[in-house]
């Protein structure tokens, strides 16, 4: 991509960009778009990091299972804990 690019956006997004500039939050449309793209990049990087951490945790569990270090799940206990947590959450609202 070149140093400058021309893009087309729907009118509602164009209005949003214009509103951001008019509010004084940004000096021009380029700054609005640049920040939006930077935030997208940060979000994607954060998502990739979370996925990698999850993969590592899954691998730890697989390794533990392979070594026979797992205990069977008690579904009824899990349901009871979830119901209790939900009831506490509802009571606090």
PDB file of N, CA, C and O in Angstrom:
ATOM      1  N   UNK A   1       0.849  -1.177   0.000  1.00  0.00           N
ATOM      2  CA  UNK A   1       0.000   0.000   0.000  1.00  0.00           C
ATOM      3  C   UNK A   1       0.895   1.241   0.000  1.00  0.00           C
ATOM      4  O   UNK A   1       1.951   1.251   0.632  1.00  0.00           O
ATOM      5  N   UNK A   2       0.487   2.232  -0.676  1.00  0.00           N
ATOM      6  CA  UNK A   2       1.263   3.469  -0.776  1.00  0.00           C
ATOM      7  C   UNK A   2       1.157   4.273   0.513  1.00  0.00           C
ATOM      8  O   UNK A   2       0.425   3.906   1.432  1.00  0.00           O
ATOM      9  N   UNK A   3       1.906   5.385   0.566  1.00  0.00           N
ATOM     10  CA  UNK A   3       1.872   6.250   1.741  1.00  0.00           C
ATOM     11  C   UNK A   3       0.508   6.894   1.949  1.00  0.00           C
ATOM     12  O   UNK A   3       0.152   7.253   3.071  1.00  0.00           O
ATOM     13  N   UNK A   4      -0.246   7.039   0.882  1.00  0.00           N
ATOM     14  CA  UNK A   4      -1.594   7.572   1.011  1.00  0.00           C
ATOM     15  C   UNK A   4      -2.542   6.642   0.272  1.00  0.00           C
ATOM     16  O   UNK A   4      -2.196   6.064  -0.758  1.00  0.00           O
ATOM     17  N   UNK A   5      -3.731   6.511   0.814  1.00  0.00           N
ATOM     18  CA  UNK A   5      -4.721   5.628   0.206  1.00  0.00           C
ATOM     19  C   UNK A   5      -6.062   6.331   0.219  1.00  0.00           C
ATOM     20  O   UNK A   5      -6.370   7.115   1.117  1.00  0.00           O
ATOM     21  N   UNK A   6      -6.829   6.039  -0.774  1.00  0.00           N
ATOM     22  CA  UNK A   6      -8.172   6.578  -0.851  1.00  0.00           C
ATOM     23  C   UNK A   6      -9.131   5.442  -0.546  1.00  0.00           C
ATOM     24  O   UNK A   6      -9.036   4.367  -1.138  1.00  0.00           O
ATOM     25  N   UNK A   7     -10.047   5.676   0.368  1.00  0.00           N
ATOM     26  CA  UNK A   7     -11.002   4.637   0.723  1.00  0.00           C
ATOM     27  C   UNK A   7     -12.415   5.192   0.643  1.00  0.00           C
ATOM     28  O   UNK A   7     -12.628   6.402   0.726  1.00  0.00           O
ATOM     29  N   UNK A   8     -13.364   4.303   0.483  1.00  0.00           N
ATOM     30  CA  UNK A   8     -14.773   4.680   0.507  1.00  0.00           C
ATOM     31  C   UNK A   8     -15.394   4.057   1.741  1.00  0.00           C
ATOM     32  O   UNK A   8     -15.140   2.894   2.052  1.00  0.00           O
ATOM     33  N   UNK A   9     -16.206   4.831   2.443  1.00  0.00           N
ATOM     34  CA  UNK A   9     -16.893   4.305   3.609  1.00  0.00           C
ATOM     35  C   UNK A   9     -18.371   4.688   3.515  1.00  0.00           C
ATOM     36  O   UNK A   9     -18.726   5.664   2.854  1.00  0.00           O
ATOM     37  N   UNK A  10     -19.224   3.915   4.180  1.00  0.00           N
ATOM     38  CA  UNK A  10     -20.654   4.245   4.155  1.00  0.00           C
ATOM     39  C   UNK A  10     -20.907   5.628   4.773  1.00  0.00           C
ATOM     40  O   UNK A  10     -20.117   6.113   5.583  1.00  0.00           O
ATOM     41  N   UNK A  11     -21.994   6.233   4.385  1.00  0.00           N
ATOM     42  CA  UNK A  11     -22.281   7.600   4.822  1.00  0.00           C
ATOM     43  C   UNK A  11     -22.406   7.713   6.336  1.00  0.00           C
ATOM     44  O   UNK A  11     -22.020   8.735   6.902  1.00  0.00           O
ATOM     45  N   UNK A  12     -22.940   6.683   7.012  1.00  0.00           N
ATOM     46  CA  UNK A  12     -23.061   6.778   8.470  1.00  0.00           C
ATOM     47  C   UNK A  12     -21.690   6.805   9.142  1.00  0.00           C
ATOM     48  O   UNK A  12     -21.500   7.507  10.136  1.00  0.00           O
ATOM     49  N   UNK A  13     -20.727   6.039   8.602  1.00  0.00           N
ATOM     50  CA  UNK A  13     -19.378   6.077   9.161  1.00  0.00           C
ATOM     51  C   UNK A  13     -18.676   7.377   8.816  1.00  0.00           C
ATOM     52  O   UNK A  13     -17.911   7.908   9.620  1.00  0.00           O
ATOM     53  N   UNK A  14     -18.931   7.884   7.633  1.00  0.00           N
ATOM     54  CA  UNK A  14     -18.364   9.172   7.250  1.00  0.00           C
ATOM     55  C   UNK A  14     -18.865  10.265   8.196  1.00  0.00           C
ATOM     56  O   UNK A  14     -18.100  11.137   8.608  1.00  0.00           O
ATOM     57  N   UNK A  15     -20.142  10.210   8.532  1.00  0.00           N
ATOM     58  CA  UNK A  15     -20.709  11.189   9.461  1.00  0.00           C
ATOM     59  C   UNK A  15     -20.063  11.050  10.834  1.00  0.00           C
ATOM     60  O   UNK A  15     -19.769  12.047  11.493  1.00  0.00           O
ATOM     61  N   UNK A  16     -19.842   9.796  11.266  1.00  0.00           N
ATOM     62  CA  UNK A  16     -19.182   9.564  12.555  1.00  0.00           C
ATOM     63  C   UNK A  16     -17.786  10.175  12.561  1.00  0.00           C
ATOM     64  O   UNK A  16     -17.398  10.837  13.524  1.00  0.00           O
ATOM     65  N   UNK A  17     -17.033   9.954  11.489  1.00  0.00           N
ATOM     66  CA  UNK A  17     -15.688  10.525  11.380  1.00  0.00           C
ATOM     67  C   UNK A  17     -15.769  12.048  11.441  1.00  0.00           C
ATOM     68  O   UNK A  17     -15.011  12.689  12.169  1.00  0.00           O
ATOM     69  N   UNK A  18     -16.685  12.615  10.680  1.00  0.00           N
ATOM     70  CA  UNK A  18     -16.840  14.074  10.672  1.00  0.00           C
ATOM     71  C   UNK A  18     -17.224  14.594  12.048  1.00  0.00           C
ATOM     72  O   UNK A  18     -16.733  15.638  12.478  1.00  0.00           O
ATOM     73  N   UNK A  19     -18.098  13.875  12.739  1.00  0.00           N
ATOM     74  CA  UNK A  19     -18.494  14.283  14.096  1.00  0.00           C
ATOM     75  C   UNK A  19     -17.305  14.261  15.054  1.00  0.00           C
ATOM     76  O   UNK A  19     -17.165  15.140  15.904  1.00  0.00           O
ATOM     77  N   UNK A  20     -16.454  13.249  14.909  1.00  0.00           N
ATOM     78  CA  UNK A  20     -15.272  13.163  15.769  1.00  0.00           C
ATOM     79  C   UNK A  20     -14.338  14.351  15.543  1.00  0.00           C
ATOM     80  O   UNK A  20     -13.797  14.917  16.493  1.00  0.00           O
ATOM     81  N   UNK A  21     -14.160  14.713  14.301  1.00  0.00           N
ATOM     82  CA  UNK A  21     -13.313  15.869  13.976  1.00  0.00           C
ATOM     83  C   UNK A  21     -13.970  17.149  14.489  1.00  0.00           C
ATOM     84  O   UNK A  21     -13.303  17.995  15.084  1.00  0.00           O
ATOM     85  N   UNK A  22     -15.275  17.291  14.261  1.00  0.00           N
ATOM     86  CA  UNK A  22     -15.994  18.498  14.692  1.00  0.00           C
ATOM     87  C   UNK A  22     -15.974  18.651  16.211  1.00  0.00           C
ATOM     88  O   UNK A  22     -15.989  19.770  16.723  1.00  0.00           O
ATOM     89  N   UNK A  23     -15.941  17.533  16.929  1.00  0.00           N
ATOM     90  CA  UNK A  23     -15.943  17.610  18.393  1.00  0.00           C
ATOM     91  C   UNK A  23     -14.602  18.091  18.937  1.00  0.00           C
ATOM     92  O   UNK A  23     -14.496  18.470  20.103  1.00  0.00           O
ATOM     93  N   UNK A  24     -13.580  18.073  18.084  1.00  0.00           N
ATOM     94  CA  UNK A  24     -12.252  18.474  18.528  1.00  0.00           C
ATOM     95  C   UNK A  24     -11.429  17.316  19.061  1.00  0.00           C
ATOM     96  O   UNK A  24     -10.278  17.499  19.456  1.00  0.00           O
ATOM     97  N   UNK A  25     -12.015  16.117  19.075  1.00  0.00           N
ATOM     98  CA  UNK A  25     -11.283  14.951  19.569  1.00  0.00           C
ATOM     99  C   UNK A  25     -10.129  14.585  18.637  1.00  0.00           C
ATOM    100  O   UNK A  25      -9.127  14.022  19.077  1.00  0.00           O
ATOM    101  N   UNK A  26     -10.270  14.902  17.363  1.00  0.00           N
ATOM    102  CA  UNK A  26      -9.244  14.615  16.356  1.00  0.00           C
ATOM    103  C   UNK A  26      -9.088  15.842  15.472  1.00  0.00           C
ATOM    104  O   UNK A  26     -10.019  16.628  15.296  1.00  0.00           O
ATOM    105  N   UNK A  27      -7.888  15.986  14.921  1.00  0.00           N
ATOM    106  CA  UNK A  27      -7.633  17.167  14.089  1.00  0.00           C
ATOM    107  C   UNK A  27      -8.141  16.998  12.662  1.00  0.00           C
ATOM    108  O   UNK A  27      -8.467  17.978  11.992  1.00  0.00           O
ATOM    109  N   UNK A  28      -8.207  15.745  12.199  1.00  0.00           N
ATOM    110  CA  UNK A  28      -8.717  15.505  10.851  1.00  0.00           C
ATOM    111  C   UNK A  28      -9.168  14.057  10.706  1.00  0.00           C
ATOM    112  O   UNK A  28      -8.966  13.238  11.602  1.00  0.00           O
ATOM    113  N   UNK A  29      -9.775  13.756   9.574  1.00  0.00           N
ATOM    114  CA  UNK A  29     -10.315  12.415   9.327  1.00  0.00           C
ATOM    115  C   UNK A  29      -9.216  11.353   9.344  1.00  0.00           C
ATOM    116  O   UNK A  29      -9.436  10.234   9.807  1.00  0.00           O
ATOM    117  N   UNK A  30      -8.045  11.704   8.842  1.00  0.00           N
ATOM    118  CA  UNK A  30      -6.937  10.748   8.829  1.00  0.00           C
ATOM    119  C   UNK A  30      -6.606  10.263  10.234  1.00  0.00           C
ATOM    120  O   UNK A  30      -6.343   9.078  10.441  1.00  0.00           O
ATOM    121  N   UNK A  31      -6.619  11.176  11.195  1.00  0.00           N
ATOM    122  CA  UNK A  31      -6.314  10.791  12.578  1.00  0.00           C
ATOM    123  C   UNK A  31      -7.385   9.859  13.146  1.00  0.00           C
ATOM    124  O   UNK A  31      -7.066   8.933  13.891  1.00  0.00           O
ATOM    125  N   UNK A  32      -8.634  10.095  12.802  1.00  0.00           N
ATOM    126  CA  UNK A  32      -9.719   9.213  13.263  1.00  0.00           C
ATOM    127  C   UNK A  32      -9.497   7.809  12.722  1.00  0.00           C
ATOM    128  O   UNK A  32      -9.547   6.833  13.469  1.00  0.00           O
ATOM    129  N   UNK A  33      -9.253   7.712  11.426  1.00  0.00           N
ATOM    130  CA  UNK A  33      -9.071   6.400  10.792  1.00  0.00           C
ATOM    131  C   UNK A  33      -7.804   5.729  11.313  1.00  0.00           C
ATOM    132  O   UNK A  33      -7.804   4.525  11.566  1.00  0.00           O
ATOM    133  N   UNK A  34      -6.743   6.482  11.472  1.00  0.00           N
ATOM    134  CA  UNK A  34      -5.490   5.917  11.972  1.00  0.00           C
ATOM    135  C   UNK A  34      -5.682   5.323  13.364  1.00  0.00           C
ATOM    136  O   UNK A  34      -5.222   4.214  13.633  1.00  0.00           O
ATOM    137  N   UNK A  35      -6.362   6.057  14.254  1.00  0.00           N
ATOM    138  CA  UNK A  35      -6.579   5.522  15.595  1.00  0.00           C
ATOM    139  C   UNK A  35      -7.466   4.286  15.561  1.00  0.00           C
ATOM    140  O   UNK A  35      -7.224   3.329  16.297  1.00  0.00           O
ATOM    141  N   UNK A  36      -8.483   4.298  14.719  1.00  0.00           N
ATOM    142  CA  UNK A  36      -9.352   3.126  14.606  1.00  0.00           C
ATOM    143  C   UNK A  36      -8.556   1.899  14.160  1.00  0.00           C
ATOM    144  O   UNK A  36      -8.741   0.805  14.693  1.00  0.00           O
ATOM    145  N   UNK A  37      -7.678   2.085  13.191  1.00  0.00           N
ATOM    146  CA  UNK A  37      -6.865   0.968  12.706  1.00  0.00           C
ATOM    147  C   UNK A  37      -5.876   0.496  13.770  1.00  0.00           C
ATOM    148  O   UNK A  37      -5.652  -0.705  13.919  1.00  0.00           O
ATOM    149  N   UNK A  38      -5.288   1.430  14.504  1.00  0.00           N
ATOM    150  CA  UNK A  38      -4.378   1.049  15.585  1.00  0.00           C
ATOM    151  C   UNK A  38      -5.111   0.232  16.654  1.00  0.00           C
ATOM    152  O   UNK A  38      -4.590  -0.763  17.157  1.00  0.00           O
ATOM    153  N   UNK A  39      -6.322   0.667  16.989  1.00  0.00           N
ATOM    154  CA  UNK A  39      -7.107  -0.080  17.979  1.00  0.00           C
ATOM    155  C   UNK A  39      -7.466  -1.469  17.468  1.00  0.00           C
ATOM    156  O   UNK A  39      -7.467  -2.430  18.238  1.00  0.00           O
ATOM    157  N   UNK A  40      -7.770  -1.586  16.179  1.00  0.00           N
ATOM    158  CA  UNK A  40      -8.035  -2.900  15.601  1.00  0.00           C
ATOM    159  C   UNK A  40      -6.797  -3.791  15.706  1.00  0.00           C
ATOM    160  O   UNK A  40      -6.895  -4.970  16.045  1.00  0.00           O
ATOM    161  N   UNK A  41      -5.642  -3.215  15.413  1.00  0.00           N
ATOM    162  CA  UNK A  41      -4.402  -3.987  15.495  1.00  0.00           C
ATOM    163  C   UNK A  41      -4.139  -4.442  16.925  1.00  0.00           C
ATOM    164  O   UNK A  41      -3.750  -5.589  17.150  1.00  0.00           O
ATOM    165  N   UNK A  42      -4.348  -3.553  17.891  1.00  0.00           N
ATOM    166  CA  UNK A  42      -4.159  -3.909  19.299  1.00  0.00           C
ATOM    167  C   UNK A  42      -5.144  -5.001  19.725  1.00  0.00           C
ATOM    168  O   UNK A  42      -4.776  -5.933  20.440  1.00  0.00           O
ATOM    169  N   UNK A  43      -6.389  -4.879  19.284  1.00  0.00           N
ATOM    170  CA  UNK A  43      -7.406  -5.880  19.617  1.00  0.00           C
ATOM    171  C   UNK A  43      -7.024  -7.239  19.049  1.00  0.00           C
ATOM    172  O   UNK A  43      -7.131  -8.260  19.728  1.00  0.00           O
ATOM    173  N   UNK A  44      -6.578  -7.240  17.796  1.00  0.00           N
ATOM    174  CA  UNK A  44      -6.190  -8.498  17.170  1.00  0.00           C
ATOM    175  C   UNK A  44      -4.980  -9.115  17.866  1.00  0.00           C
ATOM    176  O   UNK A  44      -4.924 -10.328  18.066  1.00  0.00           O
ATOM    177  N   UNK A  45      -4.021  -8.282  18.231  1.00  0.00           N
ATOM    178  CA  UNK A  45      -2.835  -8.784  18.928  1.00  0.00           C
ATOM    179  C   UNK A  45      -3.231  -9.344  20.287  1.00  0.00           C
ATOM    180  O   UNK A  45      -2.737 -10.397  20.692  1.00  0.00           O
ATOM    181  N   UNK A  46      -4.109  -8.655  20.987  1.00  0.00           N
ATOM    182  CA  UNK A  46      -4.579  -9.124  22.284  1.00  0.00           C
ATOM    183  C   UNK A  46      -5.311 -10.454  22.131  1.00  0.00           C
ATOM    184  O   UNK A  46      -5.127 -11.370  22.933  1.00  0.00           O
ATOM    185  N   UNK A  47      -6.142 -10.553  21.096  1.00  0.00           N
ATOM    186  CA  UNK A  47      -6.870 -11.801  20.847  1.00  0.00           C
ATOM    187  C   UNK A  47      -5.891 -12.934  20.561  1.00  0.00           C
ATOM    188  O   UNK A  47      -6.056 -14.039  21.079  1.00  0.00           O
ATOM    189  N   UNK A  48      -4.883 -12.673  19.750  1.00  0.00           N
ATOM    190  CA  UNK A  48      -3.889 -13.698  19.437  1.00  0.00           C
ATOM    191  C   UNK A  48      -3.147 -14.141  20.701  1.00  0.00           C
ATOM    192  O   UNK A  48      -2.865 -15.326  20.881  1.00  0.00           O
ATOM    193  N   UNK A  49      -2.838 -13.187  21.565  1.00  0.00           N
ATOM    194  CA  UNK A  49      -2.162 -13.512  22.818  1.00  0.00           C
ATOM    195  C   UNK A  49      -3.051 -14.390  23.687  1.00  0.00           C
ATOM    196  O   UNK A  49      -2.587 -15.380  24.251  1.00  0.00           O
ATOM    197  N   UNK A  50      -4.337 -14.029  23.800  1.00  0.00           N
ATOM    198  CA  UNK A  50      -5.262 -14.831  24.613  1.00  0.00           C
ATOM    199  C   UNK A  50      -5.416 -16.234  24.044  1.00  0.00           C
ATOM    200  O   UNK A  50      -5.479 -17.206  24.797  1.00  0.00           O
ATOM    201  N   UNK A  51      -5.478 -16.346  22.729  1.00  0.00           N
ATOM    202  CA  UNK A  51      -5.603 -17.669  22.105  1.00  0.00           C
ATOM    203  C   UNK A  51      -4.364 -18.510  22.389  1.00  0.00           C
ATOM    204  O   UNK A  51      -4.477 -19.696  22.698  1.00  0.00           O
ATOM    205  N   UNK A  52      -3.189 -17.907  22.287  1.00  0.00           N
ATOM    206  CA  UNK A  52      -1.962 -18.644  22.567  1.00  0.00           C
ATOM    207  C   UNK A  52      -1.912 -19.088  24.030  1.00  0.00           C
ATOM    208  O   UNK A  52      -1.510 -20.214  24.321  1.00  0.00           O
ATOM    209  N   UNK A  53      -2.316 -18.212  24.948  1.00  0.00           N
ATOM    210  CA  UNK A  53      -2.350 -18.590  26.364  1.00  0.00           C
ATOM    211  C   UNK A  53      -3.323 -19.739  26.593  1.00  0.00           C
ATOM    212  O   UNK A  53      -3.033 -20.655  27.362  1.00  0.00           O
ATOM    213  N   UNK A  54      -4.471 -19.695  25.931  1.00  0.00           N
ATOM    214  CA  UNK A  54      -5.453 -20.773  26.050  1.00  0.00           C
ATOM    215  C   UNK A  54      -4.883 -22.078  25.502  1.00  0.00           C
ATOM    216  O   UNK A  54      -5.064 -23.132  26.111  1.00  0.00           O
ATOM    217  N   UNK A  55      -4.202 -22.023  24.372  1.00  0.00           N
ATOM    218  CA  UNK A  55      -3.580 -23.224  23.819  1.00  0.00           C
ATOM    219  C   UNK A  55      -2.570 -23.822  24.792  1.00  0.00           C
ATOM    220  O   UNK A  55      -2.489 -25.040  24.949  1.00  0.00           O
ATOM    221  N   UNK A  56      -1.799 -22.948  25.445  1.00  0.00           N
ATOM    222  CA  UNK A  56      -0.820 -23.432  26.419  1.00  0.00           C
ATOM    223  C   UNK A  56      -1.514 -24.109  27.599  1.00  0.00           C
ATOM    224  O   UNK A  56      -1.072 -25.159  28.066  1.00  0.00           O
ATOM    225  N   UNK A  57      -2.601 -23.507  28.078  1.00  0.00           N
ATOM    226  CA  UNK A  57      -3.341 -24.104  29.192  1.00  0.00           C
ATOM    227  C   UNK A  57      -3.961 -25.443  28.791  1.00  0.00           C
ATOM    228  O   UNK A  57      -3.964 -26.392  29.575  1.00  0.00           O
ATOM    229  N   UNK A  58      -4.480 -25.511  27.574  1.00  0.00           N
ATOM    230  CA  UNK A  58      -5.041 -26.775  27.084  1.00  0.00           C
ATOM    231  C   UNK A  58      -3.956 -27.836  27.019  1.00  0.00           C
ATOM    232  O   UNK A  58      -4.177 -28.984  27.405  1.00  0.00           O
ATOM    233  N   UNK A  59      -2.780 -27.450  26.530  1.00  0.00           N
ATOM    234  CA  UNK A  59      -1.687 -28.412  26.448  1.00  0.00           C
ATOM    235  C   UNK A  59      -1.285 -28.904  27.822  1.00  0.00           C
ATOM    236  O   UNK A  59      -0.983 -30.086  27.990  1.00  0.00           O
ATOM    237  N   UNK A  60      -1.275 -28.019  28.813  1.00  0.00           N
ATOM    238  CA  UNK A  60      -0.969 -28.440  30.181  1.00  0.00           C
ATOM    239  C   UNK A  60      -1.980 -29.502  30.626  1.00  0.00           C
ATOM    240  O   UNK A  60      -1.603 -30.518  31.209  1.00  0.00           O
ATOM    241  N   UNK A  61      -3.257 -29.263  30.350  1.00  0.00           N
ATOM    242  CA  UNK A  61      -4.289 -30.231  30.713  1.00  0.00           C
ATOM    243  C   UNK A  61      -4.120 -31.557  29.987  1.00  0.00           C
ATOM    244  O   UNK A  61      -4.295 -32.623  30.577  1.00  0.00           O
ATOM    245  N   UNK A  62      -3.781 -31.486  28.706  1.00  0.00           N
ATOM    246  CA  UNK A  62      -3.557 -32.718  27.936  1.00  0.00           C
ATOM    247  C   UNK A  62      -2.381 -33.492  28.512  1.00  0.00           C
ATOM    248  O   UNK A  62      -2.443 -34.712  28.668  1.00  0.00           O
ATOM    249  N   UNK A  63      -1.308 -32.772  28.826  1.00  0.00           N
ATOM    250  CA  UNK A  63      -0.129 -33.423  29.406  1.00  0.00           C
ATOM    251  C   UNK A  63      -0.471 -34.065  30.747  1.00  0.00           C
ATOM    252  O   UNK A  63      -0.038 -35.184  31.022  1.00  0.00           O
ATOM    253  N   UNK A  64      -1.236 -33.378  31.579  1.00  0.00           N
ATOM    254  CA  UNK A  64      -1.644 -33.943  32.864  1.00  0.00           C
ATOM    255  C   UNK A  64      -2.504 -35.191  32.657  1.00  0.00           C
ATOM    256  O   UNK A  64      -2.339 -36.187  33.361  1.00  0.00           O
ATOM    257  N   UNK A  65      -3.414 -35.134  31.697  1.00  0.00           N
ATOM    258  CA  UNK A  65      -4.262 -36.296  31.412  1.00  0.00           C
ATOM    259  C   UNK A  65      -3.415 -37.465  30.925  1.00  0.00           C
ATOM    260  O   UNK A  65      -3.645 -38.611  31.311  1.00  0.00           O
ATOM    261  N   UNK A  66      -2.447 -37.174  30.086  1.00  0.00           N
ATOM    262  CA  UNK A  66      -1.561 -38.236  29.591  1.00  0.00           C
ATOM    263  C   UNK A  66      -0.789 -38.902  30.721  1.00  0.00           C
ATOM    264  O   UNK A  66      -0.478 -40.092  30.651  1.00  0.00           O
ATOM    265  N   UNK A  67      -0.481 -38.137  31.761  1.00  0.00           N
ATOM    266  CA  UNK A  67       0.250 -38.682  32.912  1.00  0.00           C
ATOM    267  C   UNK A  67      -0.702 -39.299  33.946  1.00  0.00           C
ATOM    268  O   UNK A  67      -0.255 -39.815  34.970  1.00  0.00           O
ATOM    269  N   UNK A  68      -1.994 -39.246  33.682  1.00  0.00           N
ATOM    270  CA  UNK A  68      -2.978 -39.815  34.604  1.00  0.00           C
ATOM    271  C   UNK A  68      -3.228 -38.948  35.826  1.00  0.00           C
ATOM    272  O   UNK A  68      -3.639 -39.459  36.868  1.00  0.00           O
ATOM    273  N   UNK A  69      -2.993 -37.666  35.721  1.00  0.00           N
ATOM    274  CA  UNK A  69      -3.135 -36.754  36.862  1.00  0.00           C
ATOM    275  C   UNK A  69      -4.508 -36.112  36.946  1.00  0.00           C
ATOM    276  O   UNK A  69      -4.700 -35.182  37.730  1.00  0.00           O
ATOM    277  N   UNK A  70      -5.460 -36.577  36.168  1.00  0.00           N
ATOM    278  CA  UNK A  70      -6.785 -35.960  36.149  1.00  0.00           C
ATOM    279  C   UNK A  70      -7.742 -36.721  37.055  1.00  0.00           C
ATOM    280  O   UNK A  70      -7.584 -37.919  37.289  1.00  0.00           O
ATOM    281  N   UNK A  71      -8.724 -36.007  37.551  1.00  0.00           N
ATOM    282  CA  UNK A  71      -9.788 -36.649  38.321  1.00  0.00           C
ATOM    283  C   UNK A  71     -11.090 -36.493  37.541  1.00  0.00           C
ATOM    284  O   UNK A  71     -11.279 -35.496  36.844  1.00  0.00           O
ATOM    285  N   UNK A  72     -11.981 -37.461  37.653  1.00  0.00           N
ATOM    286  CA  UNK A  72     -13.249 -37.365  36.919  1.00  0.00           C
ATOM    287  C   UNK A  72     -14.051 -36.150  37.374  1.00  0.00           C
ATOM    288  O   UNK A  72     -13.989 -35.751  38.537  1.00  0.00           O
ATOM    289  N   UNK A  73     -14.802 -35.571  36.445  1.00  0.00           N
ATOM    290  CA  UNK A  73     -15.661 -34.438  36.769  1.00  0.00           C
ATOM    291  C   UNK A  73     -16.933 -34.936  37.434  1.00  0.00           C
ATOM    292  O   UNK A  73     -17.492 -35.962  37.046  1.00  0.00           O
ATOM    293  N   UNK A  74     -17.379 -34.204  38.429  1.00  0.00           N
ATOM    294  CA  UNK A  74     -18.661 -34.488  39.078  1.00  0.00           C
ATOM    295  C   UNK A  74     -19.642 -33.432  38.569  1.00  0.00           C
ATOM    296  O   UNK A  74     -19.692 -32.318  39.092  1.00  0.00           O
ATOM    297  N   UNK A  75     -20.411 -33.784  37.559  1.00  0.00           N
ATOM    298  CA  UNK A  75     -21.300 -32.832  36.903  1.00  0.00           C
ATOM    299  C   UNK A  75     -22.300 -32.226  37.882  1.00  0.00           C
ATOM    300  O   UNK A  75     -22.587 -31.031  37.807  1.00  0.00           O
ATOM    301  N   UNK A  76     -22.825 -33.019  38.785  1.00  0.00           N
ATOM    302  CA  UNK A  76     -23.806 -32.495  39.738  1.00  0.00           C
ATOM    303  C   UNK A  76     -23.192 -31.423  40.636  1.00  0.00           C
ATOM    304  O   UNK A  76     -23.846 -30.423  40.929  1.00  0.00           O
ATOM    305  N   UNK A  77     -21.967 -31.611  41.070  1.00  0.00           N
ATOM    306  CA  UNK A  77     -21.285 -30.606  41.895  1.00  0.00           C
ATOM    307  C   UNK A  77     -21.034 -29.342  41.083  1.00  0.00           C
ATOM    308  O   UNK A  77     -21.192 -28.232  41.592  1.00  0.00           O
ATOM    309  N   UNK A  78     -20.645 -29.507  39.828  1.00  0.00           N
ATOM    310  CA  UNK A  78     -20.406 -28.361  38.960  1.00  0.00           C
ATOM    311  C   UNK A  78     -21.702 -27.566  38.772  1.00  0.00           C
ATOM    312  O   UNK A  78     -21.694 -26.338  38.849  1.00  0.00           O
ATOM    313  N   UNK A  79     -22.815 -28.268  38.525  1.00  0.00           N
ATOM    314  CA  UNK A  79     -24.109 -27.597  38.368  1.00  0.00           C
ATOM    315  C   UNK A  79     -24.497 -26.866  39.636  1.00  0.00           C
ATOM    316  O   UNK A  79     -24.976 -25.733  39.582  1.00  0.00           O
ATOM    317  N   UNK A  80     -24.295 -27.503  40.769  1.00  0.00           N
ATOM    318  CA  UNK A  80     -24.656 -26.897  42.052  1.00  0.00           C
ATOM    319  C   UNK A  80     -23.849 -25.616  42.299  1.00  0.00           C
ATOM    320  O   UNK A  80     -24.403 -24.606  42.731  1.00  0.00           O
ATOM    321  N   UNK A  81     -22.571 -25.660  42.031  1.00  0.00           N
ATOM    322  CA  UNK A  81     -21.731 -24.467  42.200  1.00  0.00           C
ATOM    323  C   UNK A  81     -22.164 -23.355  41.256  1.00  0.00           C
ATOM    324  O   UNK A  81     -22.209 -22.189  41.649  1.00  0.00           O
ATOM    325  N   UNK A  82     -22.482 -23.708  40.012  1.00  0.00           N
ATOM    326  CA  UNK A  82     -22.921 -22.706  39.043  1.00  0.00           C
ATOM    327  C   UNK A  82     -24.243 -22.084  39.468  1.00  0.00           C
ATOM    328  O   UNK A  82     -24.418 -20.869  39.371  1.00  0.00           O
ATOM    329  N   UNK A  83     -25.168 -22.902  39.935  1.00  0.00           N
ATOM    330  CA  UNK A  83     -26.457 -22.374  40.394  1.00  0.00           C
ATOM    331  C   UNK A  83     -26.282 -21.462  41.608  1.00  0.00           C
ATOM    332  O   UNK A  83     -26.940 -20.427  41.719  1.00  0.00           O
ATOM    333  N   UNK A  84     -25.404 -21.850  42.497  1.00  0.00           N
ATOM    334  CA  UNK A  84     -25.145 -21.036  43.685  1.00  0.00           C
ATOM    335  C   UNK A  84     -24.525 -19.690  43.297  1.00  0.00           C
ATOM    336  O   UNK A  84     -24.916 -18.646  43.819  1.00  0.00           O
ATOM    337  N   UNK A  85     -23.561 -19.724  42.383  1.00  0.00           N
ATOM    338  CA  UNK A  85     -22.918 -18.485  41.929  1.00  0.00           C
ATOM    339  C   UNK A  85     -23.942 -17.598  41.225  1.00  0.00           C
ATOM    340  O   UNK A  85     -23.948 -16.383  41.420  1.00  0.00           O
ATOM    341  N   UNK A  86     -24.794 -18.192  40.419  1.00  0.00           N
ATOM    342  CA  UNK A  86     -25.827 -17.424  39.708  1.00  0.00           C
ATOM    343  C   UNK A  86     -26.800 -16.792  40.705  1.00  0.00           C
ATOM    344  O   UNK A  86     -27.175 -15.628  40.561  1.00  0.00           O
ATOM    345  N   UNK A  87     -27.206 -17.566  41.714  1.00  0.00           N
ATOM    346  CA  UNK A  87     -28.138 -17.044  42.722  1.00  0.00           C
ATOM    347  C   UNK A  87     -27.501 -15.883  43.485  1.00  0.00           C
ATOM    348  O   UNK A  87     -28.171 -14.890  43.766  1.00  0.00           O
ATOM    349  N   UNK A  88     -26.232 -15.994  43.819  1.00  0.00           N
ATOM    350  CA  UNK A  88     -25.546 -14.897  44.513  1.00  0.00           C
ATOM    351  C   UNK A  88     -25.466 -13.663  43.622  1.00  0.00           C
ATOM    352  O   UNK A  88     -25.636 -12.540  44.096  1.00  0.00           O
ATOM    353  N   UNK A  89     -25.211 -13.866  42.358  1.00  0.00           N
ATOM    354  CA  UNK A  89     -25.140 -12.747  41.415  1.00  0.00           C
ATOM    355  C   UNK A  89     -26.491 -12.070  41.314  1.00  0.00           C
ATOM    356  O   UNK A  89     -26.560 -10.841  41.303  1.00  0.00           O
ATOM    357  N   UNK A  90     -27.567 -12.839  41.239  1.00  0.00           N
ATOM    358  CA  UNK A  90     -28.905 -12.277  41.139  1.00  0.00           C
ATOM    359  C   UNK A  90     -29.278 -11.527  42.417  1.00  0.00           C
ATOM    360  O   UNK A  90     -29.929 -10.483  42.364  1.00  0.00           O
ATOM    361  N   UNK A  91     -28.867 -12.057  43.550  1.00  0.00           N
ATOM    362  CA  UNK A  91     -29.188 -11.420  44.832  1.00  0.00           C
ATOM    363  C   UNK A  91     -28.473 -10.080  44.988  1.00  0.00           C
ATOM    364  O   UNK A  91     -28.971  -9.171  45.652  1.00  0.00           O
ATOM    365  N   UNK A  92     -27.290  -9.968  44.362  1.00  0.00           N
ATOM    366  CA  UNK A  92     -26.516  -8.727  44.517  1.00  0.00           C
ATOM    367  C   UNK A  92     -26.979  -7.636  43.549  1.00  0.00           C
ATOM    368  O   UNK A  92     -26.520  -6.497  43.642  1.00  0.00           O
ATOM    369  N   UNK A  93     -27.866  -7.963  42.636  1.00  0.00           N
ATOM    370  CA  UNK A  93     -28.325  -6.955  41.670  1.00  0.00           C
ATOM    371  C   UNK A  93     -29.535  -6.235  42.123  1.00  0.00           C
ATOM    372  O   UNK A  93     -30.034  -5.360  41.415  1.00  0.00           O
TER     373      UNK A  93
END
